Amino acid sequence: MDDIDEFLKKHHITEIEAIIPDMAGIARGKIIPRSKFESGESMRLPQAVMVQTVTGDYPSDGGLTGVTDPDMVCVPDASTIRIIPWAVDPTAQVIHDCVHFDGTPVEISPRRVLRRVLDLYQAKGWKPVVAPELEFYLVDMNKDPDLPLRPPIGRTGRAETGRQAYSIEAVNEFDPLFEDIYEYCDVQELEVDTLIHEVGAAQMEINFLHGDPLNLADRVFLFKRTVREAALRHQMYATFMAKPMEGEPGSAMHVHQSLVDVHTGENLFTRRDGEPTALFHGYLAGLQKYTPALMPIFAPYINSYRRLSRFMAAPINVQWGYDNRTVGFRIPHSGPAARRIENRIPGVDCNPYLAIAGTLAAGYLGMTQHLNPTEPLSSDGYRMPYQLPRNLEEGLTLMAACTPLAETLGERFVKAYLTLKETEYEAFFRVISSWERKHLLLHV
């Protein structure tokens, strides 16, 4: 707590937002006066917060967190404390870890799930390195959820009507917003890298510098919140839905990943002669084998699967290839020391802690089980059959049947996650869509 106390004094903080990421990656927690926070009294939240659905409901199985609806203790991680740059009064935010009263970790906490996987790597003397890329859309303020989303008005007074991939002028349309985003990110030391305009109308992408997986997951978690807050101040929404607009490409969270030796720092995907190692091939094979069962994490909502369609800048299979953007796993062109794998399958709507944990878990299983990948694909991956689940229900079935993933991510977590997702799916299934009313009401 000494580091936190020093931070609070240095920045004259008056309030602290004590937050945890839930299963959806939503910030839950409490706003605490500085005096109470400094008192040392631990923050408590019901464990049930971890199984709250994105709609605010809870699974009927009350035994997931204990039938008495017990509390958990939230412990601040001093390395995560940051200024909230959009707050009126000097306010800090700090991410917390969740533990039971005996000090043991809450196994269904997403942050704990990622730590669990990283512990497996540490035991092998391996250190994974990741670099996420986040795509998102800017949209006009939409107060009626029944109406389709539209691109926002830029500085020219007009909305985008065509696709402007990599256009500098299209980004310049929203310069005041991006100036705020970069300023907010600098204040929070989120270390974002490049900004580009993606394929869709008012679709943007921000890349992060590579680094430690837990630190990157924290930064992505805070970045999403930052972009939404900045957009609101410019009378528009920023959305991280996987497929927000019909006819436009979806938004992904591509994850670049490599592996280095804990002691030497050498890239374990590359041999001394510059050729790929057995660990590289095992990691790839693990991604190929276990990604279908990880789809409820990589594509967590009904909407997520609308993105994963042929010829829409999103993969449909688990093929891999060198500098091939039509497959699930791309090996970017690089020198041997920078050899890495880009997982192009996760949607930007995923929980970053779980998505990074999932992709690392698949790679770990592939390496420890000495799996071998298929041959690299040099042709168009969209011309090949679907290999990924086409809907959430199919993904949940595959995940429930995958024992190695449950053992790696934690059996309690997998059980709770599956139950939560099934509850969300059932809630969606009760909704009658506008498509059904339009095409079935008077014609069947």
Buried (B, 14 or more C-beta within 10 A) or exposed (E): EEEBEEBBEEBEBBBBBBBBBBBBBBBBBBEBEBEEBBEEEBBBBBBBBBBBBBEEBBBEBEEBBBEEEEBBBBBBBBEBBBBBBBBEEBBBBBBBBBBBEEEEBBBBBBBBBBBBBBEBBEEBEBBBBBBBBBBBBBBBEBEEEEEEBBBBBBEEEEBBEEBBBEBEEBBEBBEEBBEBBBEBBEBBEBBBEEEBBBBBBBBBBBBBEBEBBBBBBBBBBBBBBBBBBBBEEBEBBBBBBBBBBEEBBBBBBBBBBBBBEEEEEEBBBBBEEEEBBEBBBBBBBBBBBBBBBBBBBBBBBBBBBBBBBBEBBBBBBBBBBEEBEBBBBBBBEEEBEBBBBBBBBBBBBBBBBBBBBBBBBBBBBBBBEEBEBEEBBEEEBBEBEEBBBEBBBBBBBBBBEBEBBBEBBBEBBBBBBBBBBBBBBEBEEEEEEEEEEEEEEEEE
